Amino acid sequence: MEATEAVSAAGVFADDSSIRDLTIRALEPCDAQDVKLVCNQLFPIDYTDEWFENICSSARFFTLAVFVNGRLIGLLVAEIRHHSKINLEDDGLLGSFFPDTAQAAYIMSLGVLQPYRRHRLASTLLDHLLQYLTSGDRVDTVRCVFLHTMSDNTAAISFYYRHHFRQHRLLKEYYVINESNGDAICFVRYLNGVSPPMSFWDFISFLGSRCFMPSACLGCMMRCVRVVRQLFASVVEHKNPAVGNGCSAGAADMAKEDAKLMA
Ligand SMILES: CC(C)(COP(=O)(O)OP(=O)(O)OC[C@H]1O[C@@H](n2cnc3c(N)ncnc32)[C@H](O)[C@@H]1OP(=O)(O)O)[C@@H](O)C(=O)NCCC(=O)NCCS
């Protein structure tokens, strides 16, 4: 996001008059220390100082931060990746038939500090990201947005379902937190008119649903009857050439005989 956006604090926090000023803007290099403090409260993952500096300064990342009365209270960090750069554990997000230009956006972090939750702040950040991904040249290149969350993070799971994400895959023991392993869910939302790729089982169930539709079933039976009749006719014709094409010649002969008799 280029410019700073002032959001009506009174609108978002109608129940809290101490919140006077609410601002949303991209991260800047001077935010690195605050981002580190906030991320330490939000995520059970250890990031390096280099990572904090990078996300606050590199144009590679799409970043947004929410400030309440000048204090950082939430953020979103995402990166647009070329589809050949999607990690192996997330393969299948985009089918191999997608062109080389296809890209996927990856949400690396999204969080809001506890006292400020359930005021649609994370939704606002996500909406800005979606707006960015579905405008400009990205309409032709960005095919989906995806992320990982812990499989027991019920708030995040509800949040992403609410925003029309679907579960792509359960990743067993994806996270290592305090020396123990935790499962992750990869969530994805397809964008810019792209439909989710069809798995083998999706394809089978699609075929099944077509075959068991009464009208499709009747059409199928009629086609089978026609094919059997044609086969039968060609076998009979093969055995007795008078039947088939020869039949019309026989009818003409009979007509001639009739004409002679009448004369
Ligand atoms: C998940 C998280 C980002 C949501 O932030 P938020 O600002 O509270 O979210 P919103 O107010 O925009 O919520 C939008 C919708 O998401 C769902 N949701 C959000 N938090 C929820 C919760 N705790 N329980 C159930 N549903 C929840 C609801 O449907 C909610 O709509 P509603 O309030 O009208 O019912 C926040 O809980 C958080 O920062 N968690 C810690 C960090 C994290 O887990 N990040 C996600 C992994 S990247």
The ligand as an SDF file (V2000), in Angstrom:
LIG
                    3D

 48 50  0  0  0  0  0  0  0  0999 V2000
   -7.0260  -14.7940   13.4190 C   0  0  0  0  0  0  0  0  0  0  0  0
   -6.9310  -13.2970   13.7080 C   0  0  0  0  0  0  0  0  0  0  0  0
   -5.9140  -12.6910   12.7620 C   0  0  0  0  0  0  0  0  0  0  0  0
   -8.3130  -12.6540   13.4770 C   0  0  0  0  0  0  0  0  0  0  0  0
   -8.1830  -11.2370   13.6900 O   0  0  0  0  0  0  0  0  0  0  0  0
   -9.4490  -10.3020   13.9980 P   0  0  0  0  0  0  0  0  0  0  0  0
   -9.0860   -8.8930   13.7410 O   0  0  0  0  0  0  0  0  0  0  0  0
   -9.9750  -10.6290   15.3360 O   0  0  0  0  0  0  0  0  0  0  0  0
  -10.4710  -10.8380   12.8980 O   0  0  0  0  0  0  0  0  0  0  0  0
  -11.8170  -10.1390   12.3810 P   0  0  0  0  0  0  0  0  0  0  0  0
  -12.4090   -9.2690   13.4530 O   0  0  0  0  0  0  0  0  0  0  0  0
  -11.5480   -9.4730   11.0960 O   0  0  0  0  0  0  0  0  0  0  0  0
  -12.7440  -11.4450   12.1870 O   0  0  0  0  0  0  0  0  0  0  0  0
  -13.4930  -11.6920   11.0350 C   0  0  0  0  0  0  0  0  0  0  0  0
  -14.2330  -12.9980   11.2100 C   0  0  0  0  0  0  0  0  0  0  0  0
  -13.3280  -14.0770   11.4250 O   0  0  0  0  0  0  0  0  0  0  0  0
  -13.9030  -15.0290   12.3400 C   0  0  0  0  0  0  0  0  0  0  0  0
  -13.1540  -15.0620   13.6110 N   0  0  0  0  0  0  0  0  0  0  0  0
  -12.1560  -14.2460   13.9670 C   0  0  0  0  0  0  0  0  0  0  0  0
  -11.7050  -14.5840   15.1990 N   0  0  0  0  0  0  0  0  0  0  0  0
  -12.4710  -15.6220   15.6190 C   0  0  0  0  0  0  0  0  0  0  0  0
  -12.5010  -16.4010   16.8200 C   0  0  0  0  0  0  0  0  0  0  0  0
  -11.6700  -16.1680   17.8510 N   0  0  0  0  0  0  0  0  0  0  0  0
  -13.3910  -17.4010   16.9020 N   0  0  0  0  0  0  0  0  0  0  0  0
  -14.2650  -17.6590   15.8930 C   0  0  0  0  0  0  0  0  0  0  0  0
  -14.2890  -16.9220   14.7390 N   0  0  0  0  0  0  0  0  0  0  0  0
  -13.3980  -15.9240   14.6120 C   0  0  0  0  0  0  0  0  0  0  0  0
  -15.3120  -14.5270   12.6100 C   0  0  0  0  0  0  0  0  0  0  0  0
  -16.1540  -15.0830   11.6250 O   0  0  0  0  0  0  0  0  0  0  0  0
  -15.1470  -13.0280   12.4080 C   0  0  0  0  0  0  0  0  0  0  0  0
  -16.3540  -12.3760   12.0750 O   0  0  0  0  0  0  0  0  0  0  0  0
  -17.3540  -11.8900   13.2680 P   0  0  0  0  0  0  0  0  0  0  0  0
  -16.5120  -11.1850   14.2820 O   0  0  0  0  0  0  0  0  0  0  0  0
  -18.3180  -10.9940   12.5380 O   0  0  0  0  0  0  0  0  0  0  0  0
  -17.9730  -13.1380   13.8150 O   0  0  0  0  0  0  0  0  0  0  0  0
   -6.5420  -13.0430   15.1900 C   0  0  0  0  0  0  0  0  0  0  0  0
   -7.2910  -13.8980   16.0140 O   0  0  0  0  0  0  0  0  0  0  0  0
   -5.0680  -13.2220   15.4890 C   0  0  0  0  0  0  0  0  0  0  0  0
   -4.2790  -12.3060   15.3330 O   0  0  0  0  0  0  0  0  0  0  0  0
   -4.6520  -14.4240   15.9580 N   0  0  0  0  0  0  0  0  0  0  0  0
   -3.2360  -14.6730   16.2950 C   0  0  0  0  0  0  0  0  0  0  0  0
   -2.3460  -14.7270   15.0640 C   0  0  0  0  0  0  0  0  0  0  0  0
   -2.8400  -15.7750   14.0930 C   0  0  0  0  0  0  0  0  0  0  0  0
   -3.1960  -16.8720   14.4880 O   0  0  0  0  0  0  0  0  0  0  0  0
   -2.8440  -15.4420   12.7950 N   0  0  0  0  0  0  0  0  0  0  0  0
   -3.3670  -16.3350   11.7580 C   0  0  0  0  0  0  0  0  0  0  0  0
   -2.3610  -17.2190   11.1760 C   0  0  0  0  0  0  0  0  0  0  0  0
   -1.4040  -16.3790    9.9300 S   0  0  0  0  0  0  0  0  0  0  0  0
  1  2  1  0
  2  3  1  0
  2  4  1  0
  2 36  1  0
  4  5  1  0
  5  6  1  0
  6  7  2  0
  6  8  1  0
  6  9  1  0
  9 10  1  0
 10 11  2  0
 10 12  1  0
 10 13  1  0
 13 14  1  0
 14 15  1  0
 15 16  1  0
 15 30  1  0
 16 17  1  0
 17 18  1  0
 17 28  1  0
 18 19  1  0
 18 27  1  0
 19 20  2  0
 20 21  1  0
 21 22  1  0
 21 27  2  0
 22 23  1  0
 22 24  2  0
 24 25  1  0
 25 26  2  0
 26 27  1  0
 28 29  1  0
 28 30  1  0
 30 31  1  0
 31 32  1  0
 32 33  2  0
 32 34  1  0
 32 35  1  0
 36 37  1  0
 36 38  1  0
 38 39  2  0
 38 40  1  0
 40 41  1  0
 41 42  1  0
 42 43  1  0
 43 44  2  0
 43 45  1  0
 45 46  1  0
 46 47  1  0
 47 48  1  0
M  END
$$$$
